[in-house]
């Protein structure tokens, strides 16, 4: 599993944060989808939502923050599990309506205890689990959003 041992969080000055937020097309609920990708392997880890404050906090601190639609509150990845995402780069797509968050993942990204959230696939016409549980999240606390 990747580790943040040698990765310095990327942070941005206020003017850059303002420019980024101005370029993002937030939806009617004030949210934008954010795809988290492991910076060095290219592995897609998860998709979550960000609001303006989550984008700003992520860019300011270098620790990835999302918006939890279920809790209607900020969700700092790893607050309960310790499985944080350190920001390496934040990218905005051509339409400004999706973010790519390049991260260095500590531990697992998925609340199920798997390395990423994309662990199910159609095989021979059936939905199968294709990745094992790596950590029992009930023992350490889940990051659910």
N, C-alpha and C positions, 0 to 999 in steps of 0.2 A: 504494500500500500504506500502511496506517496506520503511524504511528510513535509511539514513546513520548516524543518530544521534549517535549511539554507535559503529560504525565500524571504526576501524583505518585502513587506507589504507595499503596494503601490498606493500612494496618496496623491491628491490633486489640490491645488490652491483654489480658493473661493471663486475666482473669475472663471476657471476651467469648469468647475462644477456648474456654475450658472449657465455657461455656454452649452454644456451637455444637456442639462435639463430643458433648455429652450429648444433643443433639437429633437427631443423625444415627443412622440405623439401618444400621450396617455389616453386611455379609453374613457368612456362616459363615467366610469367609477373611479377615475383618476389612477388607473393601474396600467402597467406595461408588462408583457411576459418577458422573463429573463431566463435564458438558458445557461446553466452552469457547465463549463467544460474544463477538464483537467488541462492545465496549460502546457504540460510537457508531453503527454501521451495523446492528447486530442479526444480522450474518452468523454462522451456526454454523460454527465452525472445526474442532472435533474433539471426540471423546469419549475419555476415558481413565479410569483408576481412581485413587482416593486411599485411603490408609490414614489412621489417626489422626495419625501423625507428619507425613504430607504435608499434611493439612488444617492442622495446627498451624503448620508451617513457612510455608505459604502465607500464613496470616493474620498471623503474626508479622513476616514479612519483606516482604510485598507482592510477592514474586516467586513465580510459580506453580510448585509442585512436585507431581509425581504419583508413583504407585507403579508400577514396571515389573513386570508379571507375568512376563515372559520372563526378566528378569535377577534378579527377586526382590530389588529394591533401589530406593531412592529415585531418581527421574528428575526432575532440575531442568531444566525445559524451556529449551533454548538453551545448555546447558553446552558442547556440542560445536559447535553451529552458530552460536551468537550470536543465534538467533531466539527471543528470550525473550518471555514473557507477563507483563505487569505487571498486578497485581491492581487492579481498580477496585471490584468488589463481589463478595461471596460470598453466594449465596442457597441456602436449603434448601427442598425442595419440601414439599407438604402432608403426605406420609407420612414424611418424613425419610429417604427411601431414594435420593434423587438430588440432586446438587448442580448448580447453575448458577453457573459461574465467569465473571463479566464481566471481560474482559481488554482490554488494549491490546496487540495483537500487533505485535512488531517482526519484519519479514521474513515468511517463510512459516510456516504452522502444520504443514503435512504433511511427513513425512519423504521424500515423493516429489518435493518441490520445488514443490508446488502451494500456492496460498494457503490452501486448506482441504482437509480429508480427504474431503469429499463431492463428488468430481469424476466419479463414474460414475452414469449414469442409463439407464433403459430408454427407448429411442427406436425406434419402429416395430418393437417386439418384440425388439430386440437391446440388449445392454449396450454402451453407448458411453461413451467418455471425453469429458466436456463442458468441461473446463478444461485450459489448457495448463500445462506445466512452466514455472515462472518462474525457478528457480534450480537449477543442477546441484549437488545435495547431495553427490555423491561428491567434488567439489572442495573442499568446506568441512567435511565431516564431518556425519554424520546424527545426528539425535535419534530414536532408535528405542526403542520401549517396548513 
